[in-house]
Amino acid sequence: MVRLPLTPEDVERGRRLGAVLRHARADRSMLQTALDAGVSPETLRKIETGRVATPAFSTIAAIADVLGLSLDEVWAEVTRAERDAEPAGTGRSARERLAS
């Protein structure tokens, strides 16, 4: 399977995802959060720093659950900057935004 290169938008979305999770983790230990989510601390560190721009859905779901976040909340925060940057009247649906 050939993996397509990440677009600059993908990379930026990954950075925002990491920031959302890091902010939600607040004072919680990275180690304990990772262990509670069933991921390695290095995986959590890479996601939080944006070095893994497109982590697996199940990984994000597990981390969000441990942090008490809904996936809707995570997605809303990650895509907020994109929505704010879109010119009014572009008419892009949520499905189109998800595909981009």
NUSE-193226 format. One record per atom (N, C-alpha, C): residue number from 1; residue in three letters; chain; x, y, z. Coordinates in steps of 0.2 Angstrom, whole numbers. Layout:
N
NUM	ALA	A	X	Y	Z
...
This chain:
100
1	MET	A	4	-6	0
1	MET	A	0	0	0
1	MET	A	4	6	0
2	VAL	A	3	11	-4
2	VAL	A	7	17	-5
2	VAL	A	3	22	-1
3	ARG	A	7	25	3
3	ARG	A	4	31	7
3	ARG	A	6	38	4
4	LEU	A	0	41	3
4	LEU	A	1	48	0
4	LEU	A	5	53	5
5	PRO	A	9	57	2
5	PRO	A	12	62	7
5	PRO	A	7	66	10
6	LEU	A	9	69	16
6	LEU	A	4	73	20
6	LEU	A	4	80	16
7	THR	A	-1	83	16
7	THR	A	-2	90	14
7	THR	A	0	95	20
8	PRO	A	2	101	18
8	PRO	A	3	106	24
8	PRO	A	-3	106	28
9	GLU	A	-9	105	25
9	GLU	A	-15	106	30
9	GLU	A	-16	100	34
10	ASP	A	-14	94	32
10	ASP	A	-13	88	36
10	ASP	A	-9	89	42
11	VAL	A	-3	92	41
11	VAL	A	2	93	46
11	VAL	A	0	98	51
12	GLU	A	-3	103	48
12	GLU	A	-6	108	53
12	GLU	A	-12	105	57
13	ARG	A	-16	101	54
13	ARG	A	-21	98	58
13	ARG	A	-18	94	64
14	GLY	A	-13	90	62
14	GLY	A	-10	86	67
14	GLY	A	-7	90	73
15	ARG	A	-4	96	71
15	ARG	A	-2	100	76
15	ARG	A	-7	103	81
16	ARG	A	-13	104	78
16	ARG	A	-19	107	82
16	ARG	A	-21	101	86
17	LEU	A	-22	95	83
17	LEU	A	-24	89	87
17	LEU	A	-19	88	93
18	GLY	A	-13	89	92
18	GLY	A	-8	88	98
18	GLY	A	-9	93	103
19	ALA	A	-10	99	101
19	ALA	A	-11	105	106
19	ALA	A	-18	104	110
20	VAL	A	-23	101	106
20	VAL	A	-29	100	110
20	VAL	A	-28	95	115
21	LEU	A	-25	89	114
21	LEU	A	-24	84	118
21	LEU	A	-19	86	124
22	ARG	A	-14	90	122
22	ARG	A	-9	92	127
22	ARG	A	-13	97	132
23	HIS	A	-17	101	130
23	HIS	A	-21	106	134
23	HIS	A	-26	102	138
24	ALA	A	-29	97	136
24	ALA	A	-34	93	140
24	ALA	A	-30	89	145
25	ARG	A	-24	87	144
25	ARG	A	-21	83	148
25	ARG	A	-19	87	154
26	ALA	A	-17	94	153
26	ALA	A	-16	98	158
26	ALA	A	-10	96	163
27	ASP	A	-12	95	169
27	ASP	A	-7	93	174
27	ASP	A	-6	85	175
28	ARG	A	-10	81	171
28	ARG	A	-9	74	171
28	ARG	A	-3	72	169
29	SER	A	0	67	171
29	SER	A	6	64	169
29	SER	A	5	61	162
30	MET	A	10	62	158
30	MET	A	10	59	151
30	MET	A	10	52	151
31	LEU	A	14	49	156
31	LEU	A	15	42	157
31	LEU	A	9	39	159
32	GLN	A	5	42	164
32	GLN	A	-1	39	166
32	GLN	A	-6	39	161
33	THR	A	-7	45	158
33	THR	A	-12	46	153
33	THR	A	-11	41	147
34	ALA	A	-5	40	145
34	ALA	A	-3	35	140
34	ALA	A	-5	28	142
35	LEU	A	-3	26	148
35	LEU	A	-4	19	150
35	LEU	A	-12	18	151
36	ASP	A	-15	23	154
36	ASP	A	-23	23	154
36	ASP	A	-26	22	147
37	ALA	A	-23	25	142
37	ALA	A	-26	24	136
37	ALA	A	-24	18	132
38	GLY	A	-19	15	134
38	GLY	A	-16	9	131
38	GLY	A	-12	10	125
39	VAL	A	-8	16	126
39	VAL	A	-3	18	121
39	VAL	A	3	19	124
40	SER	A	9	19	120
40	SER	A	15	20	123
40	SER	A	16	28	124
41	PRO	A	20	29	130
41	PRO	A	21	36	131
41	PRO	A	24	40	125
42	GLU	A	28	36	121
42	GLU	A	32	39	115
42	GLU	A	26	41	110
43	THR	A	21	37	109
43	THR	A	16	38	104
43	THR	A	12	44	106
44	LEU	A	11	45	113
44	LEU	A	7	51	115
44	LEU	A	11	57	114
45	ARG	A	18	56	116
45	ARG	A	22	62	115
45	ARG	A	23	64	108
46	LYS	A	23	60	103
46	LYS	A	23	61	96
46	LYS	A	17	64	93
47	ILE	A	11	62	96
47	ILE	A	5	65	94
47	ILE	A	4	72	97
48	GLU	A	6	73	103
48	GLU	A	6	80	106
48	GLU	A	10	85	103
49	THR	A	16	82	100
49	THR	A	20	87	97
49	THR	A	19	88	90
50	GLY	A	14	84	87
50	GLY	A	13	85	80
50	GLY	A	17	81	76
51	ARG	A	21	77	78
51	ARG	A	26	73	74
51	ARG	A	22	67	71
52	VAL	A	16	65	74
52	VAL	A	12	60	70
52	VAL	A	6	64	69
53	ALA	A	5	66	62
53	ALA	A	0	71	60
53	ALA	A	-7	67	59
54	THR	A	-6	60	58
54	THR	A	-12	57	56
54	THR	A	-13	50	60
55	PRO	A	-13	51	67
55	PRO	A	-13	45	71
55	PRO	A	-20	41	70
56	ALA	A	-20	34	72
56	ALA	A	-25	30	71
56	ALA	A	-31	32	75
57	PHE	A	-37	31	72
57	PHE	A	-43	34	75
57	PHE	A	-44	30	82
58	SER	A	-42	24	82
58	SER	A	-43	21	89
58	SER	A	-39	24	94
59	THR	A	-33	26	92
59	THR	A	-28	29	97
59	THR	A	-31	35	99
60	ILE	A	-33	40	95
60	ILE	A	-36	46	97
60	ILE	A	-42	45	101
61	ALA	A	-47	40	99
61	ALA	A	-53	38	103
61	ALA	A	-51	36	110
62	ALA	A	-46	32	111
62	ALA	A	-43	30	118
62	ALA	A	-41	36	122
63	ILE	A	-37	40	119
63	ILE	A	-34	46	123
63	ILE	A	-39	50	125
64	ALA	A	-44	52	120
64	ALA	A	-49	57	121
64	ALA	A	-53	54	127
65	ASP	A	-55	47	127
65	ASP	A	-59	44	132
65	ASP	A	-55	45	139
66	VAL	A	-49	44	140
66	VAL	A	-45	45	146
66	VAL	A	-46	52	148
67	LEU	A	-45	57	144
67	LEU	A	-45	64	145
67	LEU	A	-52	67	146
68	GLY	A	-57	62	145
68	GLY	A	-64	65	146
68	GLY	A	-67	69	141
69	LEU	A	-64	68	135
69	LEU	A	-66	72	129
69	LEU	A	-70	68	124
70	SER	A	-75	71	121
70	SER	A	-79	67	116
70	SER	A	-75	68	110
71	LEU	A	-76	64	105
71	LEU	A	-73	65	99
71	LEU	A	-76	71	95
72	ASP	A	-82	72	96
72	ASP	A	-85	78	93
72	ASP	A	-81	84	96
73	GLU	A	-80	85	102
73	GLU	A	-76	90	105
73	GLU	A	-69	91	102
74	VAL	A	-66	85	101
74	VAL	A	-59	85	98
74	VAL	A	-59	88	91
75	TRP	A	-64	85	87
75	TRP	A	-64	87	80
75	TRP	A	-66	94	79
76	ALA	A	-71	97	84
76	ALA	A	-73	104	83
76	ALA	A	-67	108	85
77	GLU	A	-63	107	90
77	GLU	A	-57	111	91
77	GLU	A	-51	110	86
78	VAL	A	-50	104	83
78	VAL	A	-45	103	78
78	VAL	A	-47	107	72
79	THR	A	-53	107	70
79	THR	A	-55	110	63
79	THR	A	-58	118	64
80	ARG	A	-58	120	70
80	ARG	A	-60	127	71
80	ARG	A	-56	132	67
81	ALA	A	-50	131	67
81	ALA	A	-45	136	64
81	ALA	A	-47	136	56
82	GLU	A	-48	130	54
82	GLU	A	-50	129	47
82	GLU	A	-56	133	45
83	ARG	A	-61	132	49
83	ARG	A	-68	135	48
83	ARG	A	-67	142	49
84	ASP	A	-64	145	53
84	ASP	A	-63	152	54
84	ASP	A	-59	155	48
85	ALA	A	-55	151	45
85	ALA	A	-51	154	39
85	ALA	A	-55	154	33
86	GLU	A	-60	150	32
86	GLU	A	-64	149	26
86	GLU	A	-68	155	25
87	PRO	A	-68	158	19
87	PRO	A	-72	164	17
87	PRO	A	-79	162	18
88	ALA	A	-83	167	20
88	ALA	A	-90	166	21
88	ALA	A	-93	164	14
89	GLY	A	-98	160	15
89	GLY	A	-102	158	8
89	GLY	A	-98	153	4
90	THR	A	-93	149	7
90	THR	A	-90	144	3
90	THR	A	-94	138	2
91	GLY	A	-99	137	6
91	GLY	A	-104	132	6
91	GLY	A	-101	125	7
92	ARG	A	-95	125	10
92	ARG	A	-92	118	11
92	ARG	A	-96	114	16
93	SER	A	-98	108	15
93	SER	A	-101	105	20
93	SER	A	-96	101	25
94	ALA	A	-99	99	30
94	ALA	A	-95	95	35
94	ALA	A	-92	89	32
95	ARG	A	-95	86	28
95	ARG	A	-92	80	24
95	ARG	A	-86	82	20
96	GLU	A	-87	88	16
96	GLU	A	-82	90	12
96	GLU	A	-75	92	16
97	ARG	A	-77	95	22
97	ARG	A	-71	97	27
97	ARG	A	-68	91	29
98	LEU	A	-72	86	31
98	LEU	A	-69	80	33
98	LEU	A	-64	76	28
99	ALA	A	-66	77	22
99	ALA	A	-63	74	16
99	ALA	A	-56	77	15
100	SER	A	-56	84	17
100	SER	A	-50	88	15
100	SER	A	-44	87	20
